[in-house]
């Protein structure tokens, strides 16, 4: 196992992929300084999948240590039967029949309302005006909090996700979110409704009601997980298409290509690049010793560009036939609970944008979009032009 020292050459937050490509070739299992601590970094598809599959050997309990101060007791930090029991509390909210209802009652109305405000203008920043608002409004509706407060939840979710890097902001957001949610949770305990807060507030595990730490832990997890990752994924997909006008036109004309564009984007630029685990006993990977208690970073974004699996892996290719599914939603026991919701939001959102914003193109007077970030990746802005259409103009 080689030690690779610091952050590597160049600005990894702008583009970490060259460093990961070099690691796949030279040091696929190596020690690395990451977010202020030392971890073992795993970059090959085969190894990342093995780490995520062997949850008894590579435990997710590390997530409780890193995110617990900001989220409380979190599902991501549980293992084995305990994880299954708590996951089942919310899994039915994301089942197929529920998604059909959310599609009809929440997802489509949300994206259409956002585009009503944008369509008459002829120009927009799709991150500011659409992608940063759409998934957070959807998950707010599913969870059962007032959708009009989505901007607060977006800000809290970003600060909670960034808690390990900026503890004061993360803790402040955590406290603010709990203060906001407390009267809503207490009301749902007395007067349950058809929403996730009611499900969690009235749920039982082994005959016992959830305590408040578990309730607020669930809610602090679901909001960032349901909003932040999807908004970045949608931005990545739009960036891929807008910077490839011929492919954008292909997808606009043939909507059967939308799912393929989504899956290729999730492989090429996943919004969450890595998953943390901790070794529960001394072991080794590819001949490299990993001591008990060692932090392991499974780089799913690197695995998704493993040249041994995907030909010309750095290229976004609309015609790619995936020989293996990407790992952007994880693998094994902790496979993303909301992956079907995310795919539905992406599919509905992209189709609506292509329907409502004709002649969509990048604004030539604005800087070209850049996908940035290390742990979370997405474009900060997507300035576009289009032919103005009918809609409901936003209030000044």
Secondary structure per residue as TSV (DSSP state, phi and psi in degrees):
chain	resnum	aa	ss	phi	psi
A	1	X	-	360.0	119.6
A	2	X	E	-88.3	145.4
A	3	X	E	-94.7	128.2
A	4	X	-	-108.1	7.2
A	5	X	-	71.5	-126.0
A	6	X	S	-82.9	-145.8
A	7	X	S	-84.1	-1.1
A	8	X	-	86.0	-179.1
A	9	X	S	-83.3	145.6
A	10	X	S	78.1	-176.9
A	11	X	-	-95.5	103.8
A	12	X	T	-66.6	-26.2
A	13	X	T	-69.0	-23.3
A	14	X	T	-79.6	-47.4
A	15	X	-	-156.6	95.7
A	16	X	-	-80.5	-7.6
A	17	X	H	-64.9	-37.3
A	18	X	H	-59.9	-40.4
A	19	X	H	-63.9	-43.1
A	20	X	H	-66.9	-35.5
A	21	X	H	-63.6	-43.1
A	22	X	H	-63.3	-39.6
A	23	X	H	-65.0	-38.7
A	24	X	H	-61.2	-34.7
A	25	X	H	-82.5	-34.3
A	26	X	H	-112.1	-33.9
A	27	X	-	-151.8	72.4
A	28	X	S	-67.0	-20.4
A	29	X	E	-129.5	108.7
A	30	X	E	-150.4	154.9
A	31	X	E	-73.4	146.3
A	32	X	E	-153.3	143.5
A	33	X	E	-83.3	121.3
A	34	X	E	-140.9	121.1
A	35	X	T	53.2	40.2
A	36	X	T	87.2	1.7
A	37	X	E	-138.5	166.9
A	38	X	E	-93.6	137.1
A	39	X	E	-142.7	163.7
A	40	X	E	-94.8	123.5
A	41	X	E	-100.1	130.0
A	42	X	E	-118.9	125.7
A	43	X	-	-121.8	-16.3
A	44	X	S	-86.5	147.5
A	45	X	H	-55.4	-49.0
A	46	X	H	-59.0	-41.7
A	47	X	H	-75.6	-40.7
A	48	X	H	-61.1	-44.3
A	49	X	H	-62.3	-39.9
A	50	X	H	-63.8	-42.2
A	51	X	H	-62.6	-44.4
A	52	X	H	-71.9	-28.8
A	53	X	H	-77.8	-35.6
A	54	X	-	-92.4	73.3
A	55	X	T	-72.7	-18.5
A	56	X	T	-76.0	-28.9
A	57	X	T	-89.3	-39.5
A	58	X	E	-117.0	95.0
A	59	X	E	-82.4	146.8
A	60	X	T	-85.5	2.6
A	61	X	T	-59.4	-20.8
A	62	X	H	-60.4	-27.8
A	63	X	H	-66.7	-29.3
A	64	X	H	-67.9	-36.6
A	65	X	H	-68.2	-42.3
A	66	X	H	-83.5	-39.7
A	67	X	H	-101.6	-15.7
A	68	X	H	-53.7	-42.8
A	69	X	H	-59.9	-23.2
A	70	X	H	-106.4	-31.8
A	71	X	H	-103.2	-21.7
A	72	X	-	91.0	-152.1
A	73	X	S	-73.8	117.6
A	74	X	-	-117.3	146.3
A	75	X	G	-61.0	-34.6
A	76	X	G	-61.9	-21.5
A	77	X	G	-95.1	2.8
A	78	X	-	-98.0	158.4
A	79	X	-	-136.0	164.7
A	80	X	H	58.7	-142.5
A	81	X	H	-64.1	-33.7
A	82	X	H	-62.5	-43.2
A	83	X	H	-60.6	-45.0
A	84	X	H	-61.2	-43.5
A	85	X	H	-60.9	-45.9
A	86	X	H	-75.6	-33.9
A	87	X	H	-63.3	-38.1
A	88	X	H	-63.2	-21.7
A	89	X	H	-62.3	-33.1
A	90	X	H	-115.6	-6.8
A	91	X	H	-63.1	-33.2
A	92	X	G	-67.3	-21.0
A	93	X	G	-68.6	-16.1
A	94	X	G	-114.9	14.5
A	95	X	S	-72.3	166.8
A	96	X	H	-58.0	-44.9
A	97	X	H	-65.0	-36.0
A	98	X	H	-67.5	-40.3
A	99	X	H	-63.9	-36.2
A	100	X	H	-60.2	-41.6
A	101	X	H	-69.3	-43.5
A	102	X	H	-63.6	-36.4
A	103	X	I	-58.1	-49.1
A	104	X	I	-72.3	-43.8
A	105	X	I	-93.0	-20.5
A	106	X	I	-131.3	-52.0
A	107	X	I	-65.8	-54.5
A	108	X	H	-64.3	-45.4
A	109	X	H	-59.8	-34.4
A	110	X	H	-67.4	-50.3
A	111	X	H	-67.6	-35.8
A	112	X	H	-65.9	-39.1
A	113	X	H	-64.6	-40.8
A	114	X	H	-63.8	-40.6
A	115	X	H	-75.5	-25.4
A	116	X	H	-57.8	-39.4
A	117	X	H	-74.1	-30.0
A	118	X	H	-88.6	-39.6
A	119	X	H	-54.3	-40.4
A	120	X	T	-71.4	-13.6
A	121	X	T	-78.9	-34.5
A	122	X	S	83.7	-4.4
A	123	X	E	-154.3	154.9
A	124	X	E	-167.0	163.1
A	125	X	E	-104.7	107.8
A	126	X	H	-65.2	-24.7
A	127	X	I	-71.6	-52.9
A	128	X	I	-63.8	-43.8
A	129	X	I	-90.3	-21.9
A	130	X	I	-130.3	-66.2
A	131	X	I	-66.5	-32.5
A	132	X	H	-75.6	-14.4
A	133	X	H	-105.3	-34.5
A	134	X	H	-62.1	-59.8
A	135	X	H	-65.6	-33.3
A	136	X	H	-70.0	-34.0
A	137	X	H	-68.4	-38.3
A	138	X	H	-63.9	-50.2
A	139	X	H	-68.8	-30.7
A	140	X	H	-62.1	-42.1
A	141	X	H	-66.1	-39.8
A	142	X	H	-67.2	-43.6
A	143	X	H	-68.4	-40.4
A	144	X	T	112.3	28.9
A	145	X	S	-108.7	157.6
A	146	X	-	-58.1	122.1
A	147	X	G	-64.4	-29.1
A	148	X	G	-65.9	-13.6
A	149	X	G	-95.8	21.1
A	150	X	H	-60.5	-32.2
A	151	X	H	-63.6	-38.1
A	152	X	H	-61.8	-45.9
A	153	X	H	-66.8	-35.3
A	154	X	H	-61.1	-46.4
A	155	X	H	-66.4	-44.4
A	156	X	H	-61.9	-43.1
A	157	X	H	-61.2	-43.4
A	158	X	H	-63.5	-42.2
A	159	X	H	-70.8	-36.3
A	160	X	H	-67.0	-44.2
A	161	X	H	-58.8	-36.1
A	162	X	T	-90.4	11.2
A	163	X	T	-52.6	-46.6
A	164	X	T	-60.0	-27.6
A	165	X	T	-88.9	-33.2
A	166	X	S	-132.4	77.8
A	167	X	H	-57.6	-41.6
A	168	X	H	-62.6	-44.6
A	169	X	H	-66.1	-39.9
A	170	X	H	-63.5	-43.6
A	171	X	H	-68.2	-38.8
A	172	X	H	-64.0	-42.2
A	173	X	H	-65.4	-39.3
A	174	X	H	-61.3	-45.7
A	175	X	H	-64.7	-43.0
A	176	X	H	-63.8	-40.5
A	177	X	H	-65.0	-41.6
A	178	X	H	-66.4	-43.1
A	179	X	H	-59.6	-39.3
A	180	X	H	-67.4	-42.2
A	181	X	H	-77.9	-23.8
A	182	X	H	-55.0	-51.1
A	183	X	H	-64.5	-30.5
A	184	X	H	-69.6	-45.4
A	185	X	H	-62.0	-44.7
A	186	X	H	-63.2	-37.3
A	187	X	H	-65.6	-41.3
A	188	X	H	-67.8	-30.0
A	189	X	H	-61.7	-37.1
A	190	X	H	-87.8	-34.1
A	191	X	S	-133.8	76.3
A	192	X	-	-60.5	146.7
A	193	X	-	-125.3	-173.9
A	194	X	S	-92.6	69.9
A	195	X	S	-150.4	170.4
A	196	X	H	-68.5	-36.2
A	197	X	H	-57.7	-43.6
A	198	X	H	-63.1	-42.5
A	199	X	H	-58.3	-45.6
A	200	X	H	-73.0	-42.6
A	201	X	H	-66.8	-24.6
A	202	X	T	-109.5	3.1
A	203	X	-	-74.6	157.5
A	204	X	E	-128.7	143.3
A	205	X	E	-123.8	120.7
A	206	X	T	55.1	40.0
A	207	X	T	79.9	2.7
A	208	X	E	-115.9	135.5
A	209	X	E	-64.2	148.4
A	210	X	-	-64.9	139.9
A	211	X	-	-79.8	170.5
A	212	X	H	-62.7	-33.0
A	213	X	H	-61.6	-40.7
A	214	X	H	-70.5	-39.9
A	215	X	H	-61.1	-52.3
A	216	X	H	-72.7	-27.4
A	217	X	H	-63.1	-44.8
A	218	X	H	-57.3	-48.6
A	219	X	H	-69.4	-37.6
A	220	X	H	-68.7	-24.5
A	221	X	H	-81.4	-45.6
A	222	X	H	-65.8	-36.8
A	223	X	H	-65.7	-53.4
A	224	X	H	-63.1	-41.8
A	225	X	H	-64.7	-38.2
A	226	X	H	-81.8	-16.7
A	227	X	H	-112.1	-53.8
A	228	X	H	-65.9	-43.5
A	229	X	H	-67.1	-41.4
A	230	X	H	-71.1	-37.2
A	231	X	H	-65.3	-38.3
A	232	X	H	-69.6	-39.9
A	233	X	H	-61.7	-40.4
A	234	X	H	-66.8	-39.4
A	235	X	H	-62.8	-40.2
A	236	X	H	-62.9	-41.0
A	237	X	H	-66.6	-42.9
A	238	X	H	-65.2	-38.3
A	239	X	H	-63.3	-42.2
A	240	X	H	-60.3	-44.1
A	241	X	H	-73.9	-43.8
A	242	X	H	-66.2	-29.9
A	243	X	T	-85.7	1.3
A	244	X	-	-132.8	75.4
A	245	X	H	-56.2	-35.2
A	246	X	H	-65.6	-39.4
A	247	X	H	-71.1	-36.6
A	248	X	H	-59.1	-42.1
A	249	X	H	-67.5	-37.8
A	250	X	H	-58.8	-45.5
A	251	X	H	-69.1	-38.1
A	252	X	H	-61.3	-39.4
A	253	X	H	-79.5	-31.0
A	254	X	-	-126.5	93.3
A	255	X	G	-71.7	-10.1
A	256	X	G	-66.5	-13.9
A	257	X	G	-84.5	-9.8
A	258	X	H	-58.0	-50.7
A	259	X	H	-58.5	-36.7
A	260	X	H	-67.0	-40.3
A	261	X	H	-62.2	-39.0
A	262	X	H	-65.0	-49.0
A	263	X	H	-66.2	-37.3
A	264	X	H	-67.7	-37.5
A	265	X	H	-64.8	-42.9
A	266	X	H	-61.4	-33.5
A	267	X	H	-73.3	-46.2
A	268	X	H	-74.3	-41.3
A	269	X	S	-143.2	79.1
A	270	X	-	-70.4	148.0
A	271	X	S	-75.4	-27.1
A	272	X	B	-115.8	115.7
A	273	X	-	-89.4	-20.6
A	274	X	-	-145.8	155.7
A	275	X	E	-126.1	134.0
A	276	X	E	-96.9	139.7
A	277	X	E	-140.0	168.8
A	278	X	E	-135.6	135.3
A	279	X	E	-70.7	129.3
A	280	X	S	-89.2	-11.6
A	281	X	S	-157.3	167.3
A	282	X	-	-61.6	134.3
A	283	X	E	-153.0	-170.3
A	284	X	E	-149.3	157.2
A	285	X	E	-140.7	121.0
A	286	X	T	56.5	36.4
A	287	X	T	81.3	-1.7
A	288	X	E	-96.4	125.2
A	289	X	E	-69.2	139.5
A	290	X	E	-128.6	114.0
A	291	X	-	-78.5	151.9
A	292	X	T	-53.1	135.6
A	293	X	T	87.9	-0.1
A	294	X	-	-79.3	135.0
A	295	X	E	-73.3	136.5
A	296	X	E	-123.7	126.0
A	297	X	E	-103.7	108.6
A	298	X	E	-89.4	107.8
A	299	X	-	-85.6	92.2
A	300	X	H	-65.2	-32.4
A	301	X	H	-65.0	-39.2
A	302	X	H	-67.1	-43.0
A	303	X	H	-58.7	-35.2
A	304	X	T	-70.2	-13.3
A	305	X	T	-117.4	23.1
A	306	X	-	-67.5	118.7
A	307	X	T	-64.7	-21.7
A	308	X	T	-72.3	-15.9
A	309	X	T	-111.7	-42.6
A	310	X	S	-117.8	118.6
A	311	X	T	-67.2	141.9
A	312	X	T	47.6	52.6
A	313	X	T	-65.7	-24.7
A	314	X	T	-79.0	-7.9
A	315	X	S	-95.5	133.0
A	316	X	-	-78.6	117.3
A	317	X	-	-128.7	108.8
A	318	X	T	-63.2	-24.8
A	319	X	T	-95.3	8.2
A	320	X	-	-67.1	133.5
A	321	X	-	-99.8	113.0
A	322	X	-	-69.3	115.8
A	323	X	S	-70.5	-27.5
A	324	X	S	-137.6	144.3
A	325	X	-	-63.6	147.6
A	326	X	-	-69.1	167.0
A	327	X	-	-106.7	18.3
A	328	X	T	-65.5	-22.2
A	329	X	T	-101.8	16.0
A	330	X	-	85.9	-161.4
A	331	X	-	-162.6	150.6
A	332	X	G	77.7	-150.0
A	333	X	G	-59.1	-34.2
A	334	X	G	-95.9	25.7
A	335	X	-	-53.4	135.1
A	336	X	-	-53.1	123.8
A	337	X	T	-64.0	-33.4
A	338	X	T	-99.8	19.7
A	339	X	H	-65.0	-34.8
A	340	X	H	-71.2	-36.4
A	341	X	H	-64.2	-43.4
A	342	X	H	-61.0	-46.4
A	343	X	H	-62.7	-39.3
A	344	X	H	-64.3	-46.0
A	345	X	H	-61.4	-42.5
A	346	X	H	-63.9	-45.1
A	347	X	H	-64.3	-49.0
A	348	X	H	-64.1	-43.6
A	349	X	H	-64.3	-45.4
A	350	X	H	-65.5	-42.6
A	351	X	H	-62.0	-41.2
A	352	X	H	-65.0	-42.3
A	353	X	H	-61.9	-43.0
A	354	X	H	-68.1	-31.9
A	355	X	H	-72.7	-42.2
A	356	X	H	-93.4	-17.8
A	357	X	S	-120.0	77.3
A	358	X	T	-65.9	150.7
A	359	X	T	58.4	38.0
A	360	X	-	-65.6	133.7
A	361	X	E	-159.9	159.9
A	362	X	E	-65.5	146.7
A	363	X	-	-74.1	114.4
A	364	X	T	-67.2	-17.5
A	365	X	T	-89.1	-6.3
A	366	X	S	-100.6	156.4
A	367	X	-	-60.2	145.9
A	368	X	-	-63.6	149.0
A	369	X	-	-66.4	145.7
A	370	X	-	-127.8	131.7
A	371	X	E	-90.8	120.4
A	372	X	E	-130.0	168.0
A	373	X	-	121.2	159.1
A	374	X	S	-109.2	-61.6
A	375	X	S	-79.5	-37.3
A	376	X	B	-124.8	133.3
A	377	X	-	-127.0	138.3
A	378	X	E	-179.0	166.2
A	379	X	E	-79.1	143.8
A	380	X	S	-79.2	-25.4
A	381	X	-	-153.5	150.0
A	382	X	-	-138.7	77.6
A	383	X	E	-71.7	125.6
A	384	X	E	-134.9	159.5
A	385	X	E	-118.5	157.3
A	386	X	-	-164.8	168.5
A	387	X	-	-76.5	125.3
A	388	X	-	-58.6	143.7
A	389	X	-	-137.9	-177.7
A	390	X	-	-68.3	151.0
A	391	X	-	175.1	-171.0
A	392	X	-	-110.5	105.4
A	393	X	-	-58.0	141.3
A	394	X	-	-68.0	148.7
A	395	X	-	-68.5	143.5
A	396	X	-	-70.1	360.0
